[in-house]
């Protein structure tokens, strides 16, 4: 995961810092105010949501009825066997890229991602063992 986050950070430095007016650094991103980081996170959450929609459409072989239960063809699409393909995988990775941008925005870095993940993972494991 460290390598993936390093690559996403590089992309952020090359392109997105110009597009979104942020200053990425190796220890996190710098903002002039909380409003800038909040807007950045909201924007990227929206972009990630758009990628989820594109992922569902890819699973539906291009048919948007896959996520619209009121459409006639929805039940037929949902009953079909799921077989992944390159487009489905690509959309899932696009979604991940925006999630990683949010992680980078709040100070998760290639150096600390494993440690931060392990903290949350352990908390979730403990919840499962304790019936939460």
Backbone as CSV, one residue per row, in Angstrom:
resi,resn,N_x,N_y,N_z,CA_x,CA_y,CA_z,C_x,C_y,C_z
1,UNK,0.822,-1.191,0.000,0.000,0.000,0.000,0.870,1.261,0.000
2,UNK,2.034,1.149,0.630,2.945,2.292,0.672,3.317,2.742,-0.741
3,UNK,3.648,1.800,-1.604,4.028,2.127,-2.978,2.870,2.778,-3.728
4,UNK,1.673,2.263,-3.533,0.491,2.828,-4.197,0.289,4.271,-3.749
5,UNK,0.396,4.521,-2.443,0.212,5.876,-1.938,1.329,6.798,-2.427
6,UNK,2.544,6.285,-2.549,3.641,7.083,-3.106,3.335,7.504,-4.542
7,UNK,2.815,6.578,-5.342,2.458,6.891,-6.734,1.327,7.913,-6.793
8,UNK,0.342,7.766,-5.916,-0.773,8.714,-5.895,-0.285,10.092,-5.469
9,UNK,0.644,10.130,-4.531,1.234,11.398,-4.102,1.954,12.067,-5.266
10,UNK,2.676,11.277,-6.054,3.375,11.821,-7.227,2.375,12.428,-8.207
11,UNK,1.273,11.733,-8.430,0.234,12.264,-9.318,-0.342,13.555,-8.755
12,UNK,-0.546,13.571,-7.460,-1.060,14.771,-6.809,-0.118,15.944,-7.013
13,UNK,1.179,15.703,-6.874,2.164,16.767,-7.076,2.167,17.272,-8.514
14,UNK,2.055,16.365,-9.478,2.167,16.740,-10.886,0.950,17.473,-11.423
15,UNK,-0.219,17.003,-11.056,-1.434,17.499,-11.698,-2.382,18.164,-10.718
16,UNK,-2.712,17.442,-9.677,-3.834,17.868,-8.857,-3.540,19.095,-8.009
17,UNK,-2.279,19.324,-7.667,-1.987,20.511,-6.876,-2.360,21.772,-7.657
18,UNK,-2.225,21.733,-8.966,-2.617,22.875,-9.797,-4.134,22.972,-9.910
19,UNK,-4.779,21.823,-10.059,-6.226,21.794,-10.242,-6.970,22.176,-8.958
20,UNK,-6.460,21.733,-7.815,-7.197,21.907,-6.563,-6.564,22.895,-5.596
21,UNK,-5.511,23.591,-5.991,-4.894,24.626,-5.170,-4.494,24.125,-3.787
22,UNK,-3.763,23.016,-3.778,-3.239,22.476,-2.529,-1.736,22.303,-2.674
23,UNK,-1.030,22.291,-1.549,0.410,22.108,-1.554,0.746,20.773,-0.894
24,UNK,0.915,19.719,-1.693,1.285,18.431,-1.096,2.740,18.440,-0.646
25,UNK,2.990,17.885,0.537,4.347,17.721,1.041,4.497,16.273,1.489
26,UNK,5.689,15.859,1.761,5.920,14.477,2.170,5.298,14.145,3.522
27,UNK,4.960,15.152,4.300,4.351,14.901,5.610,2.867,15.232,5.624
28,UNK,2.281,15.461,4.478,0.865,15.794,4.392,0.678,16.998,3.495
29,UNK,-0.542,17.435,3.391,-0.828,18.569,2.523,-1.015,19.813,3.377
30,UNK,-0.728,20.964,2.793,-0.859,22.227,3.514,-1.992,23.042,2.902
31,UNK,-2.751,23.678,3.774,-3.920,24.455,3.358,-3.878,25.810,4.036
32,UNK,-4.496,26.786,3.394,-4.596,28.113,3.987,-5.673,28.169,5.062
33,UNK,-6.657,27.277,4.976,-7.748,27.287,5.958,-8.455,25.931,5.949
34,UNK,-9.244,25.696,6.985,-10.029,24.463,7.040,-11.024,24.397,5.891
35,UNK,-11.504,25.553,5.434,-12.484,25.537,4.340,-11.888,24.915,3.078
36,UNK,-10.593,25.098,2.855,-9.948,24.524,1.674,-9.908,23.003,1.773
37,UNK,-9.514,22.465,2.943,-9.446,21.009,3.087,-10.842,20.402,3.079
38,UNK,-11.815,21.073,3.680,-13.183,20.550,3.670,-13.711,20.490,2.246
39,UNK,-13.495,21.556,1.474,-13.936,21.551,0.077,-13.237,20.451,-0.709
40,UNK,-11.938,20.295,-0.491,-11.169,19.264,-1.174,-11.738,17.876,-0.871
41,UNK,-12.003,17.612,0.398,-12.543,16.301,0.783,-13.940,16.104,0.204
42,UNK,-14.784,17.116,0.272,-16.127,17.006,-0.314,-16.053,16.734,-1.814
43,UNK,-15.195,17.474,-2.498,-15.038,17.271,-3.947,-14.600,15.843,-4.244
44,UNK,-13.606,15.356,-3.522,-13.085,14.022,-3.799,-14.057,12.928,-3.372
45,UNK,-14.858,13.177,-2.353,-15.912,12.223,-1.992,-16.942,12.140,-3.124
46,UNK,-17.261,13.285,-3.720,-18.179,13.292,-4.863,-17.569,12.554,-6.048
47,UNK,-16.297,12.835,-6.346,-15.634,12.155,-7.461,-15.599,10.649,-7.220
48,UNK,-15.344,10.252,-5.976,-15.322,8.829,-5.630,-16.707,8.218,-5.829
49,UNK,-17.731,8.956,-5.440,-19.104,8.488,-5.637,-19.415,8.300,-7.126
50,UNK,-18.932,9.213,-7.935,-19.108,9.081,-9.383,-18.430,7.811,-9.902
51,UNK,-17.272,7.505,-9.360,-16.573,6.284,-9.767,-17.329,5.030,-9.317
52,UNK,-17.995,5.102,-8.172,-18.833,3.975,-7.731,-19.946,3.749,-8.751
53,UNK,-20.559,4.830,-9.203,-21.616,4.721,-10.219,-21.054,4.109,-11.501
54,UNK,-19.885,4.576,-11.931,-19.261,4.023,-13.133,-18.908,2.551,-12.941
55,UNK,-18.497,2.181,-11.738,-18.217,0.777,-11.429,-19.484,-0.065,-11.569
56,UNK,-20.589,0.420,-11.028,-21.846,-0.321,-11.131,-22.291,-0.460,-12.585
57,UNK,-22.143,0.600,-13.360,-22.496,0.544,-14.787,-21.614,-0.479,-15.501
58,UNK,-20.339,-0.520,-15.152,-19.435,-1.516,-15.758,-19.879,-2.925,-15.380
59,UNK,-20.293,-3.121,-14.138,-20.801,-4.438,-13.718,-22.061,-4.793,-14.497
60,UNK,-22.863,-3.776,-14.817,-24.079,-3.982,-15.610,-23.834,-3.999,-17.105
61,UNK,-22.566,-4.125,-17.509,-22.201,-4.134,-18.933,-22.727,-2.909,-19.671
62,UNK,-22.619,-1.763,-19.015,-23.022,-0.510,-19.635,-24.457,-0.107,-19.376
63,UNK,-25.219,-0.938,-18.694,-26.635,-0.658,-18.453,-26.812,-0.030,-17.071
64,UNK,-27.315,1.213,-17.042,-27.525,1.922,-15.784,-28.650,1.332,-14.946
65,UNK,-29.436,0.464,-15.524,-30.517,-0.173,-14.765,-29.970,-1.047,-13.636
66,UNK,-28.679,-1.338,-13.657,-28.057,-2.166,-12.621,-28.249,-1.550,-11.238
67,UNK,-28.307,-0.215,-11.157,-28.502,0.433,-9.853,-29.835,1.174,-9.756
68,UNK,-30.751,0.897,-10.672,-32.072,1.531,-10.667,-33.152,0.456,-10.565
69,UNK,-33.558,0.112,-9.340,-34.487,-1.010,-9.152,-35.861,-0.801,-9.786
70,UNK,-36.224,0.407,-10.152,-37.511,0.672,-10.775,-37.506,0.368,-12.275
71,UNK,-36.353,0.152,-12.860,-36.266,-0.147,-14.289,-36.590,-1.613,-14.540
72,UNK,-37.276,-1.882,-15.639,-37.702,-3.243,-15.962,-36.548,-4.242,-16.021
73,UNK,-35.434,-3.847,-16.615,-34.337,-4.792,-16.812,-33.477,-5.000,-15.557
74,UNK,-33.777,-4.273,-14.475,-32.984,-4.374,-13.242,-32.944,-5.808,-12.704
75,UNK,-34.082,-6.433,-12.554,-34.122,-7.789,-11.980,-33.327,-8.769,-12.835
76,UNK,-33.441,-8.647,-14.141,-32.681,-9.532,-15.023,-31.183,-9.310,-14.861
77,UNK,-30.764,-8.047,-14.840,-29.339,-7.746,-14.657,-28.822,-8.288,-13.326
78,UNK,-29.609,-8.123,-12.290,-29.181,-8.549,-10.952,-29.093,-10.067,-10.833
79,UNK,-29.850,-10.791,-11.656,-29.848,-12.255,-11.574,-28.710,-12.899,-12.375
80,UNK,-28.037,-12.093,-13.190,-26.957,-12.626,-14.009,-25.716,-12.918,-13.168
81,UNK,-24.925,-13.853,-13.624,-23.671,-14.190,-12.955,-22.690,-13.025,-13.099
82,UNK,-22.018,-12.712,-12.012,-21.014,-11.651,-12.057,-19.690,-12.224,-12.538
83,UNK,-19.147,-11.602,-13.565,-17.820,-11.941,-14.063,-17.061,-10.631,-14.181
84,UNK,-15.958,-10.537,-13.465,-15.193,-9.297,-13.516,-14.468,-9.172,-14.849
85,UNK,-14.057,-7.956,-15.155,-13.293,-7.706,-16.373,-12.405,-6.491,-16.152
86,UNK,-11.624,-6.121,-17.143,-10.679,-5.012,-16.992,-11.385,-3.692,-16.697
87,UNK,-12.536,-3.449,-17.312,-13.257,-2.199,-17.074,-13.735,-2.107,-15.626
88,UNK,-14.265,-3.198,-15.091,-14.726,-3.229,-13.696,-13.551,-2.952,-12.760
89,UNK,-12.447,-3.614,-12.996,-11.264,-3.418,-12.148,-10.754,-1.988,-12.246
90,UNK,-10.753,-1.441,-13.453,-10.279,-0.072,-13.664,-11.141,0.935,-12.903
91,UNK,-12.448,0.759,-12.938,-13.346,1.669,-12.225,-13.137,1.562,-10.719
92,UNK,-12.882,0.362,-10.226,-12.622,0.180,-8.791,-11.334,0.901,-8.392
93,UNK,-10.327,0.836,-9.244,-9.069,1.521,-8.947,-9.239,3.033,-9.049
94,UNK,-10.032,3.510,-10.015,-10.336,4.951,-10.082,-10.952,5.420,-8.768
95,UNK,-11.870,4.633,-8.234,-12.516,4.948,-6.964,-11.468,5.027,-5.848
96,UNK,-10.563,4.054,-5.834,-9.507,4.020,-4.829,-8.621,5.259,-4.908
97,UNK,-8.331,5.728,-6.111,-7.465,6.906,-6.268,-8.046,8.116,-5.540
98,UNK,-9.355,8.330,-5.651,-9.966,9.467,-4.958,-9.979,9.251,-3.453
99,UNK,-10.158,8.018,-3.022,-10.074,7.708,-1.597,-8.665,7.996,-1.077
100,UNK,-7.662,7.614,-1.847,-6.272,7.888,-1.461,-5.989,9.389,-1.401
101,UNK,-6.590,10.154,-2.303,-6.419,11.609,-2.253,-6.953,12.162,-0.937
102,UNK,-8.081,11.624,-0.480,-8.638,12.056,0.807,-7.692,11.665,1.938
103,UNK,-7.152,10.470,1.874,-6.183,10.034,2.896,-4.983,10.968,2.930
104,UNK,-4.453,11.281,1.757,-3.317,12.205,1.687,-3.699,13.580,2.227
105,UNK,-4.926,13.997,1.990,-5.382,15.315,2.428,-5.359,15.466,3.946
106,UNK,-5.541,14.372,4.660,-5.630,14.462,6.118,-4.350,14.004,6.818
107,UNK,-3.283,13.817,6.056,-1.996,13.529,6.671,-1.583,12.074,6.706
108,UNK,-2.311,11.221,6.008,-1.849,9.847,5.867,-0.801,9.865,4.761
109,UNK,0.365,9.370,5.083,1.492,9.422,4.157,1.951,8.007,3.842
110,UNK,2.780,7.854,2.817,3.334,6.522,2.543,4.059,5.934,3.764
111,UNK,4.628,6.807,4.576,5.379,6.340,5.742,4.482,5.876,6.885
112,UNK,3.263,6.426,7.008,2.437,6.067,8.162,1.161,5.301,7.826
113,UNK,0.935,4.989,6.549,-0.328,4.355,6.175,-0.509,2.981,6.826
114,UNK,0.535,2.178,6.875,0.403,0.848,7.479,0.057,0.957,8.960
115,UNK,0.728,1.851,9.651,0.466,2.043,11.084,-0.961,2.541,11.321
116,UNK,-1.397,3.510,10.521,-2.760,4.047,10.675,-3.804,2.977,10.352
117,UNK,-3.552,2.197,9.308,-4.468,1.110,8.961,-4.535,0.085,10.094
118,UNK,-3.384,-0.294,10.614,-3.347,-1.297,11.677,-4.135,-0.869,12.904
119,UNK,-4.109,0.422,13.246,-4.883,0.927,14.392,-6.377,0.694,14.178
120,UNK,-6.853,1.061,13.004,-8.286,0.912,12.710,-8.645,-0.564,12.567
121,UNK,-7.770,-1.332,11.934,-7.999,-2.766,11.784,-8.132,-3.425,13.145
122,UNK,-7.229,-3.115,14.073,-7.271,-3.717,15.407,-8.548,-3.336,16.139
123,UNK,-8.962,-2.092,16.014,-10.210,-1.642,16.639,-11.394,-2.433,16.089
124,UNK,-11.421,-2.652,14.787,-12.520,-3.405,14.173,-12.479,-4.878,14.552
125,UNK,-11.296,-5.458,14.646,-11.163,-6.849,15.100,-11.670,-6.972,16.532
126,UNK,-11.255,-6.034,17.386,-11.710,-6.051,18.785,-13.232,-5.952,18.869
127,UNK,-13.831,-5.109,18.046,-15.298,-4.980,18.029,-15.958,-6.304,17.673
128,UNK,-15.418,-6.991,16.703,-15.999,-8.267,16.282,-15.888,-9.307,17.396
129,UNK,-14.768,-9.323,18.072,-14.581,-10.284,19.159,-15.432,-9.950,20.379
130,UNK,-15.761,-8.667,20.535,-16.550,-8.238,21.695,-18.036,-8.063,21.385
131,UNK,-18.449,-8.451,20.203,-19.866,-8.399,19.844,-20.410,-7.042,19.495
132,UNK,-19.566,-6.133,19.041,-20.022,-4.779,18.655,-20.288,-4.717,17.185
